[in-house]
Amino acid sequence: MPSLADLSSKLRHARFLQYLGPGFIVTVGFIDPGNFASNAQGGAEFGYSLLWVITLSTLMLILLQHMAAHIGIETGRCMPEAIATHFGPAARVVYGVTAMLACVATALAEILGGAIGLQLLFRLPLLAGCLVTSAFVIAMIWSQQYHRLEHVIIGFVSIIGFCYLAELIIVKPDWSLAAYSAVVPALNSRSILVAMAMLGAVVMPHNIYLHSEVIQSRDWSAGSEEERRHLLRYEFLDTLLAMGAGWLINGSMVIVAAAVFFPNFVPGTLGDVSRTLQPLAGPVAALLFGIALLCSGLSSSITAGMAGGTIFTGFLLKPTELGSKWFRLGVTLTLVPAVLIASLGFNPLKVLILSQAALSLQLPFTILPLFLLTRSEKVMGRFRNTWRENTLLIITGVVVIGLNMLLLYQTFGGKF
């Protein structure tokens, strides 16, 4: 007969499972086609040497997503609503406009990825694929609730993870070199653009805003401070597990590209990645790549659209419910410009990489208000940041700004 301690432990575990989900919704945002493009380019052109970017950016991501979720839990508001409430009009405009532009850049990458996946698997023209992907996103967002979207998105993440696990078995990488490169930084003027694209593809501004909203889909009410701390611990574990899964998948993308392409080939398009995998690693690898890319494009397009709706309504202090007209307008303003840009005929791989680098440039405009809100006793009460959390946020902001300055320095002709 089980003891009371065993029963109590089982109940805690069962309760924790009820809180899993919000972290995985935002995780798919950094297992998106932008990651496919930047990670494939990084592995193909620089081998395993940029794997440390995935490790560093994932550690940053865990901290930032955790802080954003706390805003949602403690204030009952999403981060855009908190900014609109506690900041002045000028700050609201700067943060709101740059956040929406980041959402459009994100949606551009996601929609292009879904369209390329459809093209690889079903020979659908790129523009038609963009329209199909957008229609799928609108249908999913307008007809579902958060808890239903979670099941769909977690299913897609599982498929992507399985595909890349199978890829790793097929390509037989150099594990010792991969382990070394995952923790030892290496960077120069040739690799800075791709490194920043990889950073922007993992630490994505729209995901930070979105997490503060989707976390409220759980019942975070508590009768005591001790119970509150238990619930906050559940949120951290959900975030840690979800971001850890994203780290494994993103690292796998770089490792597969490094093992298959470096130093003989640098892909010109995502289609090249798929076609070149076929003779080098067999037809199964190319098929798995196409399936993973399609699942990634569809699921991350959903989160990009949801983030656009959340940011648009939150900054205007309008209802953030999925069915509200303001939320749907925000989704539309996110997806339509992305489809228009995708239809102009630019090289999809270059567009994907540049869009992710642009996200890294926006990151300081997301990290700063996150820091100011979470350190404020007026906003967060007794659950405001500790000095350790403030220090980590400052370090994260300094690293991101420093890397952005290196990118701008290199862009205007500097060498290092």
N, C-alpha and C positions, 0 to 999 in steps of 0.2 A: 504494500500500500504506500503510495507516494506521501512524503512528509509535507507539512505546511510550507516549508521553505522551498521545496520543489514546485509545489503548486504556485506559489508566489512568483517564482522565477519564470515559470511557463506563462503566467498571466502577463508579466512585464514584456516577455518576448512577443506574445501575441499582440499586445497593445502597440509595441514598436512597429510591427508590420503594418498596422493601420495608418501609420504616419509616413510610410515610404511612398514615394511618387513625385512630389514637387521637384526634388533634386534631379530626377531622371528626365522630367520635362525640359529643364534647362540644359541638361547634359547633351541632349541631341543637338542643341544649338552649336556645340563645339565638336560635333562629329558630323559636320556638314560638308557640302561640296567645296567650300572654301578651304577646309582642312585637307580634303582630298588633293586639291590643286597645290596648295602651299607645301604640304608634306611630301607629295610626289616630286615636286620641283626640288625641295631641299634634299631629299634622299638621292635623287638622280644626279644632281649637280655637285653635291658636297658630301655624298656618302652618309656615314653615320654621324658626322661631326656636329650636326645641329640638333641631335637628340636632346641635348641639355636644355634647349629652348622649351621643349614639351614639358620637361620636368619642372623647370622654373615657373613657367606660365601656369601649370596646374596647381602648384603650391600657392601662387598668387590668387588663382581662381577660387580655391577652397576658402581662403580668407575673405575675399570680396563677396562671394555668394553667401557665406555665412553671415556677414554683416548686413547684407541686403535683406536676407530672410528675417533677421532680428527686427529690422524696421517694421516689416509687415506684422510680425507677431506682437511686438510691444505697442505699436501705435494703432493697429487696426487699419492702417492706410498703406497703400503701395508707395514706393519711393517717389514717383512723380507727384502724387498728392501731398506727400510730406514736404517736398521742395516748394510746391506752389503755396503751401500754408505758411512755411517758416522763412522763405526767402523773398526778397524784393522783386518788383516787376522786371528790372533789367536782367537779374540773374535768372529768373524764370524763362525769359526769352532765349538767353544764351544756352542754358542747359536744355531747354525744350527743343529748340531748333536743331542743335547738334545731335541730340538723341534721336530725333526723327530722321535726320540724314543718315545716321548710323544704321537705323532700321532699314532704310531704303537700300543702302550698300549691302546689308546682310541679306535682304530679300532677293537682291539681284544675284548674289552667289547661290542662294538656295534654289531659286527658280531655274537658273541656268543648269545647275547640277541635276535637278529632276528631269529637265528637258534632254540633257546629254544622256542620262540613264535610259530614257525612253528611246532615244535615237540608237543607242548601242544595242538594246535588247529587241526593239520592235521596228527599227528603221524609220521612226517617225521624224519628220523634218523638225529642225530646232525651234522655229517659231510656233509650230503646232504643239510641240512639247511644252513650251512656256505657257501657252494658253491652257493646256490640259492640267499642268501642275497648278496654275493659279486657280482654275475652277475647282480642283480637288481641295485646295486649301480653304477657299471660301465656303464650300459645302461642309467641310469638317468643322470649321469655326462657327458657322451660323447655325448648325443643327445639333451640336453636341455640348455637353457640359464638361467642366474640367476633369472630373473623375473618369469620364468616358474617354476623353482625349488621352489621359494618362495611359490607359490600357493599349491604345493604338500606338502611341509613341514608344512605350517600353517594348512593345513587340517589335517595332522597327529597329530599335537599338540592339535588341537581342539578335536579330538577323544580321546586322552589320558586324557585331562582335563575332558571331560564328563565321562569317565570311572571311574576316581577317585572321582568325585563328587557323582556319583551313589554309589561307595563303601562307602563313608562317611555316606551316608543316611542309608545304610544297617547295618553297624557295630555299630553305636551309641556310639561314643567315649566319654571320660571324657573331656569335653571342658574346664572346669576351670583348670584342671591340664595341659592340652595341652597349654593353653595360658600362664600359669606360666612358663612352661619349655621352651617356645619359646624365652624368654627374660632373664632367669636366668641361667647362666652357671653352669654345673656340669661335672667334668671330673676326672678320676682316671686311674691307670695303666692298669686296665682291659678294659676300654672303649677307650683308646687313639688310637688304631689301627683303630677301626671302625669310630671314630670321624674324623680321618685324611682321611679315605676313603670317608666319606661323604663330607669333605671339597674339596678333589681332584675331586670328582664327580660333584661338582658345579662350582668351580673356575678352569676351565680347560684350560691349556696353549694353546691348538690348537684353542680354540674359540677366545682367545684374538688376535691371529695372523689373524684368518679368518675374524673377524669383520672389521679389517682395510682394507680388500680387498673388501668384499661384500658391504660396505657402498658406494663404488664408482660406484655401479650400479645405483645410483640416480644422477640427474643433480644438482650438488652443486654450479654451477656458480652463482655469485652474482655481481651486479654492484656497490655496496657500502658496507661500513663496517657495517652499520645498517642492511642491507639485509643479510649479512653474519651471523650476530648474530642471526637473525631469523632462518636461516637454521640450525645453530648449536643447537638452542633450539629445533627444530623439531627432530634432531638426539637424543638429550637427552630424549625427551618424548618417542620416539620409543624405546630406550633402557630401560627406566624406566618401560614402560608398559609390554615389553617382559620379562624383568627379574622379574617383579612382578608376572606375570603369572607363571613363572617357580618356584618362591618361594611358591606359593599356591599349585602347583602340588607336589613339593618335600615334603612340609610339610604334605600334605595329605598322601603320601606314608608312612611316619614315623607314623602318627596317626593311619592309618589303621592297620599297623603291630603291633603297641603297643596295640590297642584295641582287636585284634583277637588273637595274639600269646603270649603276655607277661602276666604272667610269666610261662605259662605252656609248651611252645614249642619254640625251636629255629630252624628255617628252615635249612636243610642241603643242599638243592638245590632250585632253583627257581621253579622247578616242585613241590617240597614239599609245597611251598607257595600256589601255585594254588590248589593243591589237598586238602590241609587242609582248605582252604577257603570254599570249597564246603559243607562239613557237618556243619561247624560253621556258615557260613553266607549265605548258599544257593548256588545252581548251577549257578545263575546269576553272583555272585561275581567271581567265578572261570573263567567263560567265559569272563567277562569284563577284568580280569587280563591278560588273554591270548591275547586278542585283543590289550590292551594297550601296552603289552610287545612287540608284533610284530610290531606295528606302531612305537614304540620308537626305536626298533632295526633298522628298515629299514630307517627311517628318519635320525637318528643320524649317521648311517653309511655313508649316503650321505655327511653330514657335515664333518665327519672325513676324508673322501676321498678328499673332496674339500680343507680342511685345509692342508692335506699332499701335494697336488698339489701346493697350494699357497706357502707353506713354502719352498718346494724343488726348485721351479722356482724362488721365490723371493730372496733366499740367493745366487743363482747362477746368479741373474740379467738376467734371461731369461723371455720370454713372459709368463704372467700369465693368458692368455686366456684359457677358458675351452678346446678348440679344439687343442691347441698346443701340439706337441709331448713331450715337456719337462713337461708340466702339466700332461699329461697322464702317463708319466714315474713316476712322483711323486706320483700319485694316485696308480699306480701298486706297487711301493716300500712301500706304506703304507698298502695296503690290503693283499698282498701275505704273508708277515711274520705273519700277524695276523691270517690268515687262517691256516697256518702251525702250529702255536702254539695251536690254537683251536683244531686241529686234533689230538693232542698228548694224549688226554684222561684224562686230569686233572679234578678235581672237578670244574665245571663251576662257582659255587657260590664263591669258594675260589679264583679262578683266577680273577673274576670280582672285588672282594674286594681288592686284592693285586694290581691289575692294577690301581685302583683309588688311593690307597695310594701312589703308585709310581708317579702319576701325582702331588700329593702335594709336593713330594720331588723335582720335576722339577720346580715348580712355582717360586722360587727365581730367576732362570735363565731366566724367562720371565718378572718378575716384574722389575728387575734391568735395562735392556735396555729400557723398556717402560718408566721408570722414567727418565733416562738420555736423551732420545729423546724428551719427552714432556716438559722438563724443559729448553731445549736449544732454545735460540733465533735464532740461526743459522738454526735450523731445522723448528721451528714452527712460527718464526716471532713474530708479536705482539700478536698472540694467544697462546704463550707459557703458561705453568702453572702459576697460581697465587701461592703465598706462602701457601695459604690454601690447594690447590690441592697437592702441593709438600709435605706438612705436612701429609695429609691423605695417600698419597702413601707411605711415609716412615713408618707411623704407620702400614699400611697394610703389608708391607714387614717384619717389625719386628715381627708382630703377626704370620705370616706364618712361618718365620724362627724359632721362639720360639716353635711353635707347632711341627715343624719337629724335633727340637732338643729333645723335650720330647719323640717323637716317637722313635728316635734312642736310647735315654737313656733307654727307656723301653725295646727295642728290645735286648739290650745287658745286660739285667738282672737287671736294676734299677727299683726301686719302688717309687711311690709318692702318 
